[in-house]
Every structure is written in structure tokens, then in C-alpha cells.
Amino acid sequence: MATPSPFLYPILILTISFLCQASAIQNGARYLGNFWSSSKTLSLAAKTGAPKYQYETKYFQQKLDHFSFADLPSFPQRYLLNTQHWVGPSRLGPIFLYCGNEGDIEWFAANTGFVWEIAPLFGAMVIFPEHRYYGESMPYGSKEEAYKNATTLSYLTAEQALADYAVLVTELKRNLSAQACPVVLFGGSYGGMLAAWMRLKYPHISIGALASSAPVLQFEDLVPPETFYNIVSNDFRHESTSCFNTIKESWDVINKVGRINGGLAQLTKTFHICRELESVDGLSDWLESAYSYLAMANYPYPTDFLMPLPEAPIKEVCRKIDSLPDVDCFDLDHDPHGMSGWDWQACTGDDYASWQVTTGLIRAQSDRFTFLKIPGVVAVLLEDVSETIVALTTEKGAHHLDLRAATAEDPDWLLDQRSSEIKLIRDWLDEYYDEKKATFSTFKNPLTDEVIWKRLREAGFDEDPLNADKAALIAYIAKLEAELYDHQYQMGLLILERKEWVSKNEQFKAASVS
């Protein structure tokens, strides 16, 4: 083996130094039954330096297993709620629900400014439910108990999480008398996959979903397993060929050093690891994560989403490959965002490789599906499948960049992308409202003055004595007619609610049988 490049260790140490900085990141209505809330309204800005998004922290008692009749303990699911701009159920105000990812929900809420910013435009309520087994939404009372063994972890699945979101939003709408209010789903990365899957699995719950950076096809039997890392590698190659080659050569060097006597101790010292390495795999896995995070968070401006990073961090890493950072040591097990449960999900069926620029909007109604804004890899749709299955692509971007808050540095293509998304959401809502108007218009009683007098005469009323006060009589009847229409409108809502619950009941029956 040739002598490693003198730039090898500096670039790797510099790369890890960005991850090390992540250790600095710390992690109105009345509710009934399973709902309860904290007594204060919190601001995301205090914790993260993000724009100031106000919300209430609330909790909902969820079933541990939605698909069995076992007597299992429930657990409190945390969710963040903002009704500041919601126009309410009387005006069928929309509900924007973000499907929580594999981490603390406040972290994702702080980095999803797009949802907060467009909510006032639509008069929407905003909900950020937390994914089970993450953050404060821990079954069995604590993370230690929830992560104890395979039995306690067996309920950590995407299927159970989707059912959590479906039950939560349905019960919330019922408690707010908002059964007829449309729901639009949002999500990024794994949360984007959940948003897409929820639209497919529970089509009666929502009218559409924006799934940003959601590689819905990135599974072992659908695309080659090396696809994700090829994309990460190309990001570095595009920035600097020498930088790419240095990293490429490093794997063999690290393995060779790790096999010699005292090699692990040498690697521990060279890479400033806090405790001595037990194997080369621990270091290699961590380096893979470092490169992946840099590729995903290669934003065009400084951020602290996955870790504190400068503008275009890959460019910065490759520019300073001959610089050694001043650090104490690196904790390979550090998990500032509480994402350790993802290892379990990745090994038990939820495995996928997210990548930097994939955004999807998906609609499903009966046999009609619409995929929109799914940029460019084999893991997602790249071309229109039909008039309602549409793909919009972009060659630039970073991990669910479109869901982040707007900034002065946003490029024109990103502004256009968000404008397209807003228009599509508006189209979904307009279509929903038009359908509701058509439904309720069938209940209207089109009584004209002539028809009213005809029925009065048929009922035995003498027209002459009443003729003097004809206007008052007609006004009175019109008032009764309006009251009748209001009752029919409410009846229509009850019919829709019944259909919703029948559909839900059939799905639960089917799930129980399976």
C-alpha cells in the first residue's frame, strides 16, 4: 500500500469537526378525552435561533398497537399546535399536518419554515405530531424501557406511526367540530415518505401531501443499494476531484492501519476520538455519516439543521483540506437529536437512503394519483406518468430545502419551486371546496314566491286576507327556509362524518383480519 496522501487525515478530521459542532445543539381550544396540553406557549427561536414560530405543546394518549386487540399500555404522543391563523370550522379552514420524522419534533418544526409561512395565506391550522419512540413520545414511560429489547421495540414501525397520525387528526377534528375541514400533509425525508404513504393508506383523511426529499422508491429490491452513496460521492467529485480522490483512498488506508498492532490506538489519536476504538467499523460508519450529512445539508447558506454548517459546506471542506481544526475529541455515539431509533427501523423494514434533492407532492383519490415535484434520481419518479401523476424536477438543492424558511439568499429556482407548490395546494383546496358546494347545493330548497302561494292555497289558506301582509309572510317563510337549509347542511356534515368512520372501520377490520 502506498504512503497515504498528506492531505488524507486533515480533510477527514475537518469533515468530522463539522459533526462535532452538532454537540452544541440541544435538543386555545378545549380538549376532551385523550387530549391534554402543557400550560404554556413555546417559541422555537429560543432553542435554535430559528425564526419565531409560536405553538402550544399538547399530548394525546395513543394506543401502542393499532392492529391488535391486545391489552397494552397507551402512551402520550406529543404534538405542536398553532391555531393563530386558522379561520375555523365554519369556513372549512384547512389543517396543515407535518408527519414527524425520526427525531425530536421541535427540531423538525424549527426547520420547516415553509409550512409556518404559508399557513396565514390559507387560514390554516398547523400541527406537528411527534413520531412514536422519539422525543417525548415514548411508550412504556421512558426511552430506557421503550428501547429495552426487541419486544418493546416491535411497535416502532412506519405502519404504527401512520395510524397514530390518522387517529390523532381525526380525533382532533372531532373535538373541534372540524370534521369537514380539509387536511394537507407535509413531510421531508422519512417524514415525506410518511406523508406520501399516509395519503395512499388513508385517502379519506387528507386531500393531498407534499413529500419533500422523500425517496419513496429507495428500497433494496427497487434500486441498487449503492445509489445513495454514488450521489454523495458525486457531490464531492463535482466540487473537487482531488478532494474526492483523497476520501476515496482513505478507506483502504484506514483499514490497513486498523489491522496493524496498535493501529486502533493510532486511529483513535489521529482522529481525536474520545475513547479508544474497538474496531475500524465504528470509525468508518461515522465517516460515512459525516459525508452523507454534508451532502444532504449542502445548503446555499449557513444552517444548523443536522449540525452547524457554513454556506456550501462541501466546498468549504474541500477548500480547507490542508487545515487542521482545533478540537478536543469526537464522541462517535453522540446523538443530539435523539435519532437512535432509526437504527432499529432501518434494520426491520423501514430502510431507505434519503438523498439531497427529491421532493414529491402526491395526491390520491380512488384510483387517481398525483406525484409532483420529484427531482432527479432513480429513487423517485422522474417523468409524468399521466395527467394527474406529474413530476417536477430540479437539478439543484439540498435535503428538503424547499421546506425550510425563506431567506434573502434563496435562488430564483427555489422561489419558483415554492410558488409552484403553493399553487398546487391552492388547487387542491379549491377543488375540495367546489366539491363541498356541489354536495350541499343539492339540499337547497328552491321555493319561489309563486310556489309558496300555491302551497298555501293548497293548504286551505285564503289569499285575500293575507295579501295585505304578503311581504311579511314571504319573509317569514324565507326565514324558515333558511333554517331548514342550515339543518340540511348540518345533516350533510353528519353524513360525511359517518362515511369517514365507516371507511375507517372497514380499514381497521381489514387490518385485524390480515
Disulfide bonds with the S-S distance in Angstrom:
Cys243-Cys318 2.20
Cys274-Cys329 2.19
